[in-house]
Amino acid sequence: MIIAIVGPTGVGKTKLSIALAQKLNGEIINADSVSLYKGLDIGSAKPTKEEQKKVVHHLIDINMPNEEYTIYNYQKDCRRKIKEIKDKGKTPILVGGSGLYLKAALYNYDLKEENNKIVTTSLTNEQIYEELKQKYPQIVIDQNNRQRLIRAYSKLKNNIPIEKQNPKPYYKNIIIIGLKTDNKILYERINNRVLNMFPNLLDEVKNLYQKYPESKILHTAIGYKELIDYLENKTSFEQSIELIQKNSRHYAKRQYTFFRHQFLVNWLNVDYQDFNKTINEALSICQKFT
């Protein structure tokens, strides 16, 4: 049995993953693309050192901020960790909000290392989409997500086939548990979490940006890119906070959409007043598959 816990940022995935790992003899594999990087702790809401002591965690702090790490790398590393955990007779529990990373690890995508060569272009999103449609009329891709469009466009220009849209699971007995809550509650949690990050997050970004000014992850990850703009006097401090909150809310909305359309998810409404109820509901789902 392999368990994956998905859902938007700030919904409570880390808390549930630790509880399930303790009850199901599990070890946790990180599936958050930012938590892979050493030093990006606060902005990624990485599990604390105390939380990591409770349960064995994998694929956290495995990369330096100035090093490239791709979905291809994650697929290899995650599958290796799944095998190691299963060989010990334990339960692998993947947890995180990076849907593409999860899908690459759990589904039968035949990724190639050369897929990582990114092509730069001045074409608009609409122009890229139309060019992709000429080659792949059935392609399903968000026209507003430029990062995904560029990845697909890069494969097209490098003569690399774009993966099939509905691959089969790579493993048997995958249980995907999704956490959700009312948008008003979620957005309030996100806004408050951003406020509680300061001023520690600002200090973290200052130190990282000084050491790794060309880091790709610092210039793309929410919470980091906005504060870099502040440090470069492109925005005010208040504007940077508002942007982090807004971008985090928008990201949460995209995560919901992705998980609903790309995975067969067992959705649970989180009970923040009595989180044990949510834990027990998740355990009931897992027991149905054992």
C-alpha positions, 0 to 999 in steps of 0.5 A: 500500500502506498498513501498520498496525501494531497490538497492545497497549501495550508490545509493540514497535510503535514499534520495528517501525514505524521499522524498516519505514519505513526499509526500505520508504521509509515515513513514520509516522502516529501512531495513539495517542490520547494521543500526539496531545497536546503534553506528554504524552510519558512516560505515552504512551510517545511515540516519543523525539526520537531515534526521530522523527529516524530517520523522519518522524512525523505526528500527534504533538504536534498538540493542546494538553492543554486542547483537544478532539480527537475520532475525527472530527478524527482521521479527517480528519487521518489521511486527509489525511496518508495522501494526502500521503505517497502523493503523495510516492511513499512508504508510509504506516505507521500505528502505535498501539493506539487501535483506534477511531481506526484503524478510523475512518481505514481503514474507510468510516465516515461520521462527522459533526462533531456526533457529538462532542456527549457526553450525560451520564447517571446510567443504569447501563451495563446500562440504557444497553445495554438502551436501545440494544438497543431501537433497534439490536437487532443492536448489538455493544458491550462492556457493560463499556466505559462510554466506548463506551456513552456515545458510542453513547448520545449518538448515540442522543439526538442522533438520529444513526445509529450507524455500521454494524457492518461497514463496508468498507475505505476504502482498497485494499491495507491490510496490518495487522500485529499484534504479540503475545507471551505474556501473562506476558511482556507483563505483565512488560514493562508492569509494568517500563515503568511503574516505569521511568517514575518519577519523570519521569512524576510530574514531567510530570503535576505540570507538566501538571496545574498548567497544565491542571487541567480537561484531559479527556485528563489525567483519562482517560489511563492514567498521568495520571489515577492520578497526579492522584488521588495529587496530590489525596491520593485514593491513596498513591504506591504505590497509584497505581503499582499502579493504573497497572500494573493499568490498563495490563494491563487495557487491553492485554487489551482491545486484543487483543480489539478487534484480533482482532474488528475487523480482519483481522490478520497476527499475529506473535509478537515475538522479543525476543531477536532482533527482526530476526526479527520485522522480517523476518517483517513484511517478508515479509508486506508483500512478499506484497501488492506 
